[in-house]
């Protein structure tokens, strides 16, 4: 009873009778690999050849090649599963290493992009400052020149006032002509500034590179991640149960002795007496 309790339920629940017909198993059919009761033989195995007595088969049940082969296959199966688990765990380690490597690579690309953007940003800042300084220099130069012209005009205003108050008639006549000529010269200078665009409103205009402006629409992602597969390194150990089953069939298959053979008349051949004699003599 103690040894019986050590059996797993799947084994201890096995019965020695046919659940379909309620009769005890008496034979084994190697062709269908099934236990048979007398009813099974008459219904399902009527044409089967080589039915074996179950008592003969069971004599070596625990020492048969099949049981040893199944045990070996179970051990191989356990080894296969362990190898697969180990391979999957190693694969997970590789995946984690790849993820860390690719994250570093992404950050390096981002760093290069940041460095490049910082560089071209600095370049545009320098260009902006240079253009501003150029405009400032030209404007300051013009302002300086106009300041000098302003002093000249102020001198002319003072001279006119002095002529009105203190000059004689001849001095007023000749002096006004002189001031008029000088005034015309200053007017020509201002007219020249108008014609060469010196009075044009000067502005700075920024043109952002279209590729940068359209970065959101043209560069929608950093890249993409795909899953690839390669040939597995796991080599499964093949089971040997089918070969053992074939060996088992050969082991238990016993030909019937000649004395136990029953002859059945199939047909009658009629021959002339002369032919029969000739055949008998030749034989």
Backbone as JSON, one array per atom type, in Angstrom:
{
  "sequence": "XXXXXXXXXXXXXXXXXXXXXXXXXXXXXXXXXXXXXXXXXXXXXXXXXXXXXXXXXXXXXXXXXXXXXXXXXXXXXXXXXXXXXXXXXXXXXXXXXXXXXXXXXXXXXXXXXXXXXXXXXXXXXXXXXXXXXXXXXXXXXXXXXXXXXXXXXXXXXXXXXXXXXXXXXXXXXXXXXXXXXXXXXXXXXXXXXXXXXXXXXXXXXXXXXXXXXXXXXXXXXXXXXXXXXXXXXXXXXXXXXXXXXXXXXXXXXXXXXXXXXXXXXXXXXXXXXXXXXXXXXXX",
  "N": [[0.82, -1.21, 0.0], [1.96, 1.17, 0.76], [3.91, 1.6, -1.24], [2.17, 1.83, -3.36], [0.92, 4.22, -2.81], [2.93, 5.93, -3.41], [2.86, 6.25, -6.07], [2.11, 8.43, -8.84], [-1.04, 10.12, -9.42], [-1.92, 9.87, -12.06], [-0.91, 7.41, -12.76], [-1.66, 5.6, -10.79], [-4.38, 5.54, -11.13], [-4.84, 4.01, -13.32], [-6.58, 1.34, -14.81], [-7.2, -2.23, -15.14], [-9.06, -3.07, -16.91], [-11.34, -2.8, -19.69], [-12.74, 0.27, -20.3], [-14.72, 0.81, -22.08], [-16.11, -1.53, -22.63], [-16.22, -2.91, -20.28], [-14.81, -5.22, -19.72], [-12.04, -7.37, -18.93], [-8.71, -6.58, -19.88], [-7.02, -8.52, -22.3], [-5.39, -8.83, -24.48], [-2.85, -7.33, -26.62], [-2.55, -4.93, -29.16], [-0.21, -4.49, -31.51], [-0.3, -3.03, -33.86], [-2.17, -0.95, -33.57], [-1.28, -0.04, -31.19], [-2.63, -0.53, -28.72], [-4.37, -1.7, -25.77], [-6.45, -4.57, -25.52], [-9.68, -5.88, -24.97], [-11.68, -8.89, -25.13], [-14.03, -8.05, -26.44], [-13.18, -5.73, -27.71], [-11.45, -6.8, -29.62], [-13.16, -8.23, -31.31], [-14.66, -6.17, -32.34], [-13.11, -3.82, -33.04], [-10.6, -4.72, -33.82], [-10.68, -6.8, -35.6], [-9.5, -7.38, -38.06], [-6.85, -7.15, -37.54], [-3.45, -8.15, -37.49], [-1.19, -10.21, -35.71], [-1.81, -9.94, -32.99], [-1.06, -9.82, -29.54], [-0.61, -11.74, -26.56], [-1.55, -10.28, -23.57], [-0.44, -10.97, -21.11], [2.05, -11.96, -21.83], [3.27, -9.7, -22.83], [3.36, -8.07, -20.58], [5.26, -9.25, -18.97], [7.82, -8.26, -19.3], [7.52, -5.56, -18.82], [8.6, -3.66, -17.07], [11.25, -3.85, -17.62], [11.62, -3.41, -20.24], [12.8, -2.21, -23.47], [11.39, 0.0, -24.26], [10.47, 1.34, -21.89], [12.9, 2.14, -20.75], [13.74, 3.75, -22.83], [11.76, 5.74, -22.84], [12.25, 6.87, -20.33], [14.83, 7.85, -20.8], [14.18, 9.69, -22.79], [12.62, 11.47, -21.33], [14.5, 12.55, -19.6], [16.14, 13.74, -21.52], [14.26, 15.56, -22.54], [13.88, 17.21, -20.31], [16.45, 18.25, -20.18], [16.47, 19.59, -22.62], [14.52, 21.57, -22.16], [15.72, 22.98, -20.07], [17.97, 23.92, -21.42], [16.76, 25.56, -23.31], [15.55, 27.46, -21.63], [17.84, 28.59, -20.47], [19.01, 29.6, -22.79], [17.07, 31.51, -23.55], [17.2, 33.22, -21.36], [19.82, 34.14, -21.64], [19.43, 35.43, -24.05], [17.75, 37.49, -23.23], [19.54, 38.94, -21.68], [21.29, 39.79, -23.69], [19.51, 41.38, -25.16], [19.01, 43.39, -23.3], [21.61, 44.48, -23.1], [21.89, 45.41, -25.71], [19.86, 47.32, -25.76], [20.85, 49.21, -23.89], [23.19, 49.91, -25.24], [22.17, 51.04, -27.59], [20.7, 53.14, -26.54], [22.79, 54.72, -25.57], [23.99, 55.26, -28.02], [21.97, 56.75, -29.26], [21.92, 58.97, -27.56], [24.46, 59.93, -28.1], [24.22, 60.68, -30.79], [22.29, 62.65, -30.43], [23.79, 64.4, -28.89], [25.73, 65.16, -30.73], [24.09, 66.43, -32.56], [23.14, 68.52, -30.95], [25.56, 69.83, -30.48], [26.19, 70.6, -33.08], [23.98, 72.25, -33.66], [24.37, 74.18, -31.71], [26.74, 75.26, -32.67], [26.05, 76.32, -35.24], [24.17, 78.08, -34.35], [25.71, 79.84, -32.87], [27.2, 80.83, -34.97], [25.23, 82.22, -36.46], [24.56, 84.11, -34.61], [26.95, 85.55, -34.47], [26.98, 86.48, -37.11], [24.73, 88.08, -37.03], [25.51, 90.01, -35.14], [27.69, 91.09, -36.51], [26.53, 92.26, -38.78], [24.9, 94.12, -37.53], [26.85, 95.74, -36.34], [28.09, 96.71, -38.63], [26.07, 98.28, -39.77], [25.77, 100.11, -37.71], [28.29, 101.34, -37.72], [28.29, 102.64, -40.23], [26.06, 104.27, -39.91], [26.85, 105.83, -37.73], [29.07, 107.06, -38.83], [27.83, 108.63, -40.8], [26.24, 110.22, -39.16], [28.2, 111.59, -37.77], [29.33, 113.07, -39.87], [27.1, 114.58, -40.64], [26.75, 116.01, -38.32], [28.92, 117.7, -38.42], [28.19, 119.16, -40.67], [25.96, 120.36, -39.64], [27.08, 122.16, -37.85], [28.3, 123.87, -39.63], [26.06, 124.95, -40.91], [24.89, 126.22, -38.74], [26.82, 128.15, -38.3], [26.42, 129.66, -40.61], [23.86, 130.63, -40.09], [24.4, 132.26, -37.92], [26.09, 134.09, -39.17], [24.34, 135.34, -40.98], [22.66, 136.63, -39.21], [24.49, 138.37, -38.07], [25.18, 139.95, -40.26], [22.76, 141.22, -40.77], [22.57, 142.81, -38.56], [24.96, 144.27, -38.26], [26.45, 144.67, -40.62], [27.58, 146.65, -43.46], [25.96, 148.02, -46.35], [27.26, 147.12, -48.68], [28.75, 145.09, -47.62], [26.71, 143.46, -46.78], [25.54, 142.74, -49.2], [27.61, 141.4, -50.65], [28.32, 139.48, -48.74], [25.96, 138.01, -48.35], [25.73, 136.82, -50.82], [27.93, 135.12, -50.74], [27.22, 133.46, -48.59], [24.99, 132.31, -49.7], [26.09, 130.77, -51.77], [27.55, 128.92, -50.29], [25.47, 127.73, -48.96], [24.15, 126.49, -51.03], [26.03, 124.56, -51.67], [25.92, 122.92, -49.4], [23.33, 122.06, -49.61], [23.45, 120.59, -51.96], [25.02, 118.5, -51.05], [23.33, 117.27, -49.16], [21.33, 116.53, -50.92], [22.68, 114.71, -52.42], [23.05, 112.69, -50.54], [20.46, 111.83, -50.3], [20.02, 110.76, -52.84], [21.88, 108.62, -52.96], [20.84, 106.84, -51.17], [21.37, 107.1, -48.49], [19.59, 108.0, -46.63], [17.81, 106.01, -46.38], [15.67, 103.72, -44.63], [17.16, 101.52, -42.47], [17.15, 98.09, -41.84], [17.4, 94.99, -40.02], [17.18, 91.67, -41.16], [16.14, 88.42, -40.55], [16.67, 85.25, -41.88], [15.6, 82.18, -41.43], [16.94, 78.96, -41.87], [15.21, 76.85, -44.05], [15.18, 74.09, -43.72], [15.62, 73.81, -41.04], [13.44, 75.15, -40.05], [11.39, 73.54, -40.96], [11.78, 71.25, -39.58], [10.19, 69.77, -37.82], [8.24, 68.74, -39.48], [9.65, 67.46, -41.49], [11.47, 65.79, -40.22], [10.28, 63.44, -38.46], [10.77, 61.5, -36.64], [13.28, 59.94, -34.55], [14.42, 57.75, -35.52], [13.98, 54.26, -36.03], [12.96, 51.27, -34.37], [13.39, 47.88, -34.79], [12.48, 44.39, -34.65], [14.51, 41.67, -34.97], [15.27, 38.36, -36.07], [17.4, 35.53, -35.63], [19.19, 32.52, -36.48], [18.55, 29.89, -34.21], [20.58, 28.87, -31.44], [20.1, 26.69, -30.01], [20.13, 23.22, -29.77], [18.05, 20.61, -30.06], [17.66, 17.52, -28.34], [16.78, 14.57, -29.9], [13.94, 12.44, -29.5], [13.79, 8.91, -28.67], [11.76, 7.18, -28.54], [9.92, 6.23, -30.51], [11.5, 4.55, -32.05], [12.05, 2.66, -30.12], [9.51, 1.68, -29.67], [9.04, 0.39, -32.09], [10.99, -1.57, -31.91], [9.98, -2.9, -29.72], [7.62, -4.0, -30.74], [8.67, -5.81, -32.55], [9.98, -7.4, -30.76], [7.96, -8.67, -29.26], [6.49, -9.87, -31.17], [5.5, -12.95, -32.18], [5.69, -15.66, -34.25], [3.16, -17.99, -35.2], [3.3, -21.48, -34.39], [3.86, -24.22, -36.7], [2.2, -26.38, -36.25], [-0.02, -25.26, -35.24], [-1.34, -24.03, -37.24], [-4.08, -23.34, -39.27], [-5.45, -24.57, -42.19], [-7.11, -23.17, -44.98], [-9.44, -23.74, -47.51], [-9.28, -22.25, -50.59], [-9.65, -22.33, -53.43], [-10.34, -24.66, -56.17], [-8.42, -26.37, -58.51], [-8.71, -27.81, -61.62], [-7.06, -30.3, -63.44], [-5.75, -31.95, -66.39], [-5.15, -35.52, -66.47], [-2.73, -36.34, -67.57], [-1.11, -34.09, -67.43], [-1.0, -33.73, -64.72], [0.39, -36.07, -63.92], [2.82, -35.61, -65.18], [3.63, -33.32, -63.81], [3.83, -34.27, -61.21], [5.85, -36.19, -61.47], [8.0, -34.58, -62.22], [8.24, -33.03, -59.97]],
  "CA": [[0.0, 0.0, 0.0], [2.86, 2.34, 0.84], [4.49, 1.81, -2.57], [1.08, 2.27, -4.22], [0.68, 5.64, -2.55], [4.02, 6.71, -3.99], [2.6, 6.44, -7.5], [1.32, 9.61, -9.17], [-2.45, 9.81, -9.66], [-2.1, 9.47, -13.45], [-0.53, 6.01, -12.88], [-2.45, 4.79, -9.85], [-5.77, 5.49, -11.61], [-4.94, 3.1, -14.46], [-7.31, 0.1, -14.5], [-6.84, -3.35, -16.01], [-10.24, -3.5, -17.68], [-11.75, -1.88, -20.76], [-13.81, 1.17, -19.84], [-15.79, 0.84, -23.08], [-16.89, -2.76, -22.63], [-16.28, -3.44, -18.93], [-14.18, -6.55, -19.66], [-10.62, -7.32, -18.62], [-7.78, -6.6, -21.02], [-6.36, -9.81, -22.48], [-4.45, -8.8, -25.6], [-2.22, -6.06, -27.01], [-2.47, -4.8, -30.62], [0.96, -3.66, -31.88], [-0.61, -2.15, -35.0], [-2.82, 0.26, -33.04], [-0.65, 0.29, -29.91], [-3.72, -0.44, -27.76], [-4.77, -2.88, -25.04], [-7.73, -5.03, -26.06], [-10.48, -6.9, -24.32], [-12.28, -9.72, -26.19], [-15.0, -7.27, -27.22], [-12.41, -4.82, -28.58], [-10.9, -7.58, -30.74], [-14.25, -8.58, -32.24], [-15.26, -4.96, -32.92], [-12.16, -2.86, -33.63], [-9.33, -5.32, -34.23], [-11.02, -8.06, -36.25], [-8.57, -7.65, -39.18], [-5.46, -6.9, -37.11], [-2.57, -9.31, -37.49], [-0.11, -10.15, -34.74], [-2.25, -9.63, -31.63], [-0.21, -10.48, -28.54], [-1.2, -11.96, -25.24], [-1.14, -9.21, -22.65], [0.4, -11.52, -20.05], [3.41, -12.05, -22.35], [3.8, -8.34, -22.96], [3.59, -7.48, -19.26], [6.36, -9.9, -18.27], [9.04, -7.41, -19.37], [7.05, -4.17, -18.88], [9.5, -2.77, -16.34], [12.63, -4.01, -18.12], [11.59, -3.3, -21.7], [13.54, -1.12, -24.11], [10.5, 1.16, -24.34], [10.48, 2.09, -20.63], [14.21, 2.79, -20.65], [13.78, 4.81, -23.85], [10.92, 6.84, -22.36], [12.99, 7.52, -19.25], [15.91, 8.62, -21.43], [13.57, 10.84, -23.47], [12.2, 12.44, -20.31], [15.72, 13.25, -19.17], [16.52, 14.62, -22.64], [13.29, 16.65, -22.59], [14.23, 18.13, -19.21], [17.68, 18.93, -20.61], [16.08, 20.52, -23.69], [13.83, 22.7, -21.54], [16.72, 23.77, -19.34], [18.8, 24.61, -22.41], [15.95, 26.64, -23.9], [15.43, 28.52, -20.6], [19.15, 29.25, -20.39], [19.19, 30.37, -24.03], [16.18, 32.67, -23.5], [17.75, 34.14, -20.36], [20.97, 34.79, -22.29], [18.88, 36.34, -25.06], [17.27, 38.68, -22.52], [20.74, 39.71, -21.32], [21.75, 40.42, -24.93], [18.54, 42.43, -25.47], [19.27, 44.49, -22.36], [22.86, 45.11, -23.51], [21.63, 46.15, -26.96], [19.07, 48.5, -25.42], [21.76, 50.18, -23.29], [24.11, 50.39, -26.28], [21.44, 51.91, -28.51], [20.38, 54.38, -25.82], [24.01, 55.51, -25.6], [24.18, 55.73, -29.4], [20.99, 57.82, -29.48], [22.38, 60.15, -26.84], [25.63, 60.46, -28.82], [23.7, 61.39, -31.96], [21.66, 63.86, -29.92], [24.86, 65.3, -28.47], [26.32, 65.72, -31.95], [23.12, 67.39, -33.1], [23.17, 69.7, -30.08], [26.81, 70.55, -30.74], [26.07, 71.23, -34.4], [23.02, 73.35, -33.54], [25.04, 75.25, -30.94], [27.74, 75.89, -33.54], [25.43, 77.17, -36.26], [23.52, 79.16, -33.62], [26.77, 80.82, -32.58], [27.54, 81.46, -36.24], [24.21, 83.19, -36.84], [24.69, 85.22, -33.66], [28.09, 86.36, -34.93], [26.56, 87.15, -38.33], [23.79, 89.13, -36.61], [26.31, 91.08, -34.51], [28.53, 91.72, -37.53], [25.69, 93.14, -39.6], [24.5, 95.26, -36.7], [28.02, 96.63, -36.2], [28.31, 97.37, -39.91], [25.06, 99.34, -39.89], [26.08, 101.13, -36.7], [29.45, 102.11, -38.17], [27.88, 103.5, -41.34], [25.15, 105.29, -39.38], [27.65, 106.75, -36.89], [29.89, 107.86, -39.74], [26.95, 109.63, -41.4], [25.85, 111.16, -38.1], [29.36, 112.46, -37.52], [29.43, 113.99, -41.0], [25.98, 115.52, -40.57], [26.99, 116.91, -37.18], [29.83, 118.73, -38.92], [27.39, 120.03, -41.56], [25.09, 121.14, -38.78], [27.88, 123.27, -37.32], [28.47, 124.82, -40.75], [24.78, 125.66, -41.1], [24.73, 127.11, -37.58], [27.69, 129.31, -38.55], [25.76, 130.49, -41.63], [22.76, 131.33, -39.42], [24.98, 133.36, -37.12], [26.59, 135.11, -40.1], [23.19, 136.1, -41.48], [22.22, 137.51, -38.13], [25.49, 139.44, -37.92], [25.06, 140.85, -41.42], [21.56, 142.03, -40.59], [22.7, 143.76, -37.46], [26.16, 145.08, -38.21], [27.17, 144.87, -41.91], [27.2, 147.75, -44.35], [25.2, 147.54, -47.5], [28.13, 146.35, -49.58], [29.08, 143.85, -46.91], [25.51, 142.62, -46.77], [25.32, 142.23, -50.53], [28.64, 140.4, -50.99], [28.27, 138.41, -47.73], [24.8, 137.15, -48.59], [26.04, 136.0, -51.99], [28.86, 134.1, -50.28], [26.45, 132.5, -47.79], [24.1, 131.6, -50.62], [26.89, 129.75, -52.45], [27.85, 127.87, -49.3], [24.22, 127.04, -48.69], [23.9, 125.61, -52.18], [26.94, 123.42, -51.55], [25.4, 122.02, -48.36], [22.1, 121.47, -50.13], [23.86, 119.54, -52.89], [25.51, 117.37, -50.24], [22.16, 116.56, -48.63], [20.64, 115.91, -52.05], [23.48, 113.53, -52.78], [22.73, 111.64, -49.57], [19.13, 111.31, -50.65], [20.11, 109.94, -54.05], [22.64, 107.38, -52.75], [20.14, 105.97, -50.22], [21.87, 107.25, -47.12], [18.47, 108.29, -45.75], [16.89, 104.85, -46.36], [15.52, 103.07, -43.34], [17.96, 100.3, -42.45], [16.63, 97.07, -40.93], [18.02, 93.67, -40.05], [16.2, 90.64, -41.45], [16.64, 87.07, -40.28], [16.11, 84.18, -42.7], [15.89, 80.88, -40.84], [17.06, 77.86, -42.83], [13.94, 76.13, -44.18], [15.33, 72.73, -43.2], [15.44, 73.9, -39.6], [12.06, 75.57, -39.8], [10.5, 72.42, -41.27], [12.32, 70.05, -38.95], [9.11, 68.98, -37.24], [7.48, 68.03, -40.52], [10.54, 66.63, -42.31], [12.08, 64.78, -39.34], [9.21, 63.11, -37.53], [11.24, 60.56, -35.63], [14.73, 59.84, -34.39], [14.79, 56.53, -36.22], [12.98, 53.24, -35.71], [13.48, 50.06, -33.75], [12.74, 46.67, -35.31], [12.84, 43.13, -34.02], [15.06, 40.74, -35.94], [15.53, 37.01, -35.57], [18.51, 34.8, -36.24], [19.1, 31.09, -36.25], [18.71, 29.53, -32.8], [21.76, 28.09, -31.09], [19.65, 25.53, -29.23], [20.01, 21.96, -30.52], [17.22, 19.7, -29.27], [17.94, 16.1, -28.41], [15.61, 13.89, -30.45], [13.47, 11.3, -28.71], [14.05, 7.58, -29.24], [10.62, 6.34, -28.16], [9.34, 5.56, -31.68], [12.39, 3.43, -32.39], [11.86, 1.64, -29.09], [8.22, 1.05, -29.91], [9.23, -0.54, -33.2], [11.75, -2.7, -31.37], [9.08, -3.63, -28.84], [6.73, -4.79, -31.57], [9.45, -6.95, -33.06], [10.35, -8.25, -29.63], [6.82, -9.45, -28.81], [5.8, -10.55, -32.27], [5.88, -14.37, -32.24], [4.95, -16.38, -35.28], [2.48, -19.2, -34.71], [3.96, -22.73, -34.82], [3.21, -24.87, -37.84], [1.14, -27.3, -35.85], [-1.19, -24.48, -34.82], [-1.83, -23.35, -38.43], [-5.3, -23.91, -39.85], [-5.53, -24.37, -43.63], [-8.44, -22.82, -45.48], [-9.56, -23.99, -48.95], [-9.67, -21.05, -51.31], [-10.16, -22.67, -54.76], [-9.99, -25.98, -56.7], [-7.94, -26.33, -59.88], [-8.89, -29.09, -62.34], [-5.99, -30.51, -64.41], [-5.77, -33.24, -67.08], [-4.36, -36.53, -65.77], [-1.37, -36.36, -68.13], [-0.37, -32.94, -66.87], [-0.8, -33.98, -63.3], [1.47, -37.04, -63.78], [4.08, -34.94, -65.54], [4.0, -32.39, -62.72], [4.23, -35.06, -60.06], [7.16, -36.79, -61.73], [9.03, -33.53, -62.16], [8.41, -32.65, -58.57]],
  "C": [[0.86, 1.26, 0.0], [3.47, 2.64, -0.52], [3.43, 2.29, -3.54], [0.83, 3.76, -4.05], [1.78, 6.53, -3.12], [3.81, 6.97, -5.48], [1.84, 7.74, -7.74], [-0.1, 9.2, -9.54], [-2.68, 9.31, -11.08], [-1.76, 8.0, -13.67], [-1.41, 5.14, -12.01], [-3.9, 4.63, -10.31], [-5.94, 4.57, -12.83], [-5.61, 1.81, -14.03], [-6.95, -0.97, -15.51], [-8.03, -3.88, -16.8], [-10.61, -2.4, -18.67], [-12.93, -1.04, -20.28], [-14.96, 1.23, -20.82], [-16.71, -0.38, -22.96], [-16.98, -3.41, -21.25], [-15.66, -4.82, -18.78], [-12.67, -6.39, -19.47], [-9.79, -7.36, -19.91], [-7.09, -7.96, -21.09], [-5.3, -9.8, -23.57], [-3.91, -7.39, -25.82], [-2.09, -6.05, -28.53], [-1.29, -3.91, -30.98], [0.64, -2.67, -32.99], [-1.23, -0.84, -34.52], [-2.22, 0.74, -31.73], [-1.71, 0.47, -28.83], [-3.89, -1.78, -27.05], [-6.17, -3.26, -25.49], [-8.38, -6.04, -25.11], [-11.08, -7.75, -25.43], [-13.27, -8.95, -27.05], [-14.28, -6.32, -28.18], [-11.92, -5.56, -29.82], [-12.0, -7.85, -31.77], [-14.82, -7.35, -32.93], [-14.23, -4.13, -33.68], [-10.91, -3.5, -34.19], [-9.54, -6.66, -34.95], [-10.0, -8.43, -37.34], [-7.1, -7.44, -38.79], [-4.69, -8.2, -37.04], [-1.5, -9.13, -36.42], [-0.54, -9.72, -33.36], [-1.45, -10.46, -30.63], [-0.98, -10.68, -27.26], [-0.66, -10.91, -24.28], [-0.22, -9.73, -21.57], [1.85, -11.68, -20.51], [4.07, -10.68, -22.44], [4.19, -7.78, -21.6], [4.77, -8.09, -18.52], [7.61, -9.02, -18.23], [8.68, -5.93, -19.39], [8.04, -3.21, -18.21], [10.94, -2.83, -16.85], [12.7, -3.84, -19.63], [12.42, -2.12, -22.18], [12.7, 0.16, -24.11], [10.56, 1.99, -23.06], [11.8, 2.82, -20.44], [14.3, 3.96, -21.63], [12.96, 6.01, -23.42], [11.63, 7.6, -21.25], [14.11, 8.39, -19.8], [15.35, 9.86, -22.13], [13.12, 11.9, -22.49], [13.4, 13.25, -19.83], [16.19, 14.22, -20.25], [15.57, 15.81, -22.74], [13.58, 17.69, -21.52], [15.48, 18.93, -19.58], [17.37, 19.96, -21.69], [15.43, 21.77, -23.11], [14.81, 23.6, -20.81], [17.61, 24.56, -20.3], [18.05, 25.79, -23.03], [15.81, 27.79, -22.91], [16.73, 29.31, -20.51], [19.39, 30.13, -21.62], [18.33, 31.62, -24.02], [16.69, 33.71, -22.49], [18.96, 34.88, -20.91], [20.5, 35.78, -23.34], [18.38, 37.63, -24.42], [18.44, 39.57, -22.09], [21.27, 40.47, -22.53], [20.83, 41.59, -25.3], [18.78, 43.64, -24.57], [20.55, 45.23, -22.72], [22.67, 45.95, -24.77], [20.84, 47.43, -26.65], [19.97, 49.59, -24.83], [22.72, 50.77, -24.33], [23.41, 51.36, -27.22], [21.02, 53.21, -27.84], [21.6, 55.31, -25.81], [24.24, 56.08, -27.0], [23.22, 56.87, -29.73], [21.43, 59.11, -28.8], [23.59, 60.78, -27.53], [25.2, 61.22, -30.06], [23.07, 62.7, -31.54], [22.72, 64.88, -29.51], [25.52, 65.96, -29.67], [25.4, 66.75, -32.57], [23.12, 68.68, -32.28], [24.42, 70.54, -30.34], [26.75, 71.29, -32.07], [25.12, 72.42, -34.35], [23.62, 74.52, -32.76], [26.04, 76.0, -31.81], [27.09, 76.81, -34.56], [24.64, 78.31, -35.6], [24.54, 80.25, -33.3], [27.17, 81.57, -33.85], [26.53, 82.53, -36.64], [24.21, 84.38, -35.88], [25.82, 86.16, -34.09], [27.74, 87.14, -36.19], [25.63, 88.32, -38.0], [24.55, 90.32, -36.0], [27.14, 91.84, -35.54], [27.72, 92.68, -38.38], [25.21, 94.35, -38.81], [25.65, 96.25, -36.57], [28.3, 97.39, -37.49], [27.35, 98.54, -40.09], [25.37, 100.48, -38.91], [27.25, 101.98, -37.15], [29.07, 103.09, -39.28], [26.97, 104.63, -40.84], [25.92, 106.31, -38.54], [28.54, 107.64, -37.75], [29.07, 108.99, -40.37], [26.54, 110.68, -40.36], [26.98, 112.14, -37.8], [29.49, 113.51, -38.61], [28.33, 115.04, -40.95], [26.13, 116.49, -39.39], [27.92, 118.06, -37.59], [29.08, 119.71, -39.82], [26.45, 120.92, -40.75], [25.82, 122.37, -38.21], [28.08, 124.35, -38.4], [27.21, 125.66, -40.93], [24.54, 126.63, -39.94], [25.61, 128.36, -37.73], [27.05, 130.25, -39.57], [24.61, 131.28, -41.01], [23.3, 132.5, -38.6], [25.5, 134.49, -38.03], [25.46, 135.96, -40.65], [22.72, 137.1, -40.42], [23.19, 138.7, -37.96], [25.39, 140.44, -39.05], [23.87, 141.78, -41.23], [21.77, 143.14, -39.54], [23.88, 144.74, -37.65], [26.79, 145.39, -39.57], [26.65, 146.1, -42.64], [26.44, 147.16, -45.51], [26.05, 146.69, -48.41], [28.51, 145.03, -48.95], [27.89, 142.87, -46.9], [25.3, 141.97, -48.14], [26.31, 141.11, -50.86], [28.57, 139.22, -50.02], [27.1, 137.46, -47.96], [25.02, 136.25, -49.79], [26.96, 134.83, -51.59], [28.12, 133.02, -49.47], [25.53, 131.67, -48.67], [24.84, 130.47, -51.34], [27.19, 128.58, -51.5], [26.62, 127.04, -48.99], [23.88, 126.06, -49.81], [24.78, 124.36, -52.12], [26.41, 122.41, -50.52], [24.12, 121.33, -48.83], [22.4, 120.35, -51.12], [24.34, 118.29, -52.14], [24.33, 116.55, -49.71], [21.39, 115.85, -49.75], [21.36, 114.64, -52.5], [23.22, 112.36, -51.84], [21.37, 111.01, -49.86], [19.22, 110.36, -51.84], [20.87, 108.63, -53.83], [22.03, 106.48, -51.68], [20.6, 106.1, -48.8], [20.74, 107.51, -46.12], [17.49, 107.11, -45.67], [16.85, 104.22, -44.97], [16.26, 101.73, -43.39], [17.41, 99.36, -41.4], [17.47, 95.8, -41.04], [16.92, 92.62, -40.29], [16.85, 89.26, -41.26], [15.91, 86.06, -41.16], [16.53, 82.83, -42.1], [15.93, 79.81, -41.94], [15.75, 77.05, -42.85], [14.01, 74.73, -43.6], [15.17, 72.7, -41.68], [14.0, 74.26, -39.26], [11.09, 74.42, -39.99], [10.94, 71.13, -40.6], [11.22, 69.16, -38.39], [8.37, 68.17, -38.29], [8.37, 67.1, -41.34], [11.21, 65.52, -41.5], [11.08, 64.48, -38.24], [9.64, 62.12, -36.46], [12.76, 60.52, -35.62], [15.29, 58.67, -35.18], [13.69, 55.52, -35.98], [13.69, 52.01, -35.15], [12.69, 48.87, -34.28], [13.22, 45.45, -34.54], [13.3, 42.17, -35.1], [15.31, 39.39, -35.28], [16.7, 36.4, -36.31], [18.38, 33.33, -35.86], [19.39, 30.76, -34.78], [19.96, 28.69, -32.6], [21.4, 26.84, -30.3], [19.52, 24.32, -30.16], [19.26, 20.97, -29.64], [17.67, 18.25, -29.45], [16.68, 15.37, -28.86], [15.25, 12.68, -29.57], [13.69, 9.99, -29.45], [12.89, 6.63, -28.99], [10.06, 5.57, -29.34], [10.18, 4.37, -32.11], [12.22, 2.29, -31.39], [10.54, 0.92, -29.26], [8.31, 0.03, -31.03], [9.98, -1.78, -32.74], [10.87, -3.58, -30.49], [8.13, -4.52, -29.64], [7.43, -6.02, -32.11], [9.78, -7.95, -31.96], [9.21, -9.19, -29.24], [6.11, -10.19, -29.92], [6.33, -11.97, -32.4], [5.04, -15.04, -33.3], [4.33, -17.64, -34.68], [3.22, -20.44, -35.19], [3.15, -23.39, -35.92], [2.05, -25.75, -37.42], [-0.14, -26.57, -35.46], [-1.81, -23.71, -35.99], [-3.06, -24.08, -38.96], [-5.36, -23.56, -41.33], [-6.96, -24.11, -44.04], [-8.46, -23.03, -46.98], [-10.08, -22.75, -49.65], [-10.28, -21.36, -52.67], [-9.67, -24.06, -55.16], [-9.58, -25.83, -58.15], [-8.05, -27.72, -60.49], [-7.84, -29.2, -63.42], [-6.17, -31.86, -65.1], [-4.83, -34.21, -66.37], [-2.92, -36.54, -66.26], [-0.53, -35.23, -67.57], [-0.07, -33.15, -65.41], [0.33, -34.95, -63.08], [2.82, -36.38, -64.06], [4.57, -34.05, -64.41], [4.49, -33.13, -61.49], [5.61, -35.65, -60.25], [8.27, -35.75, -61.66], [9.29, -33.11, -60.73], [9.23, -33.67, -57.84]]
}
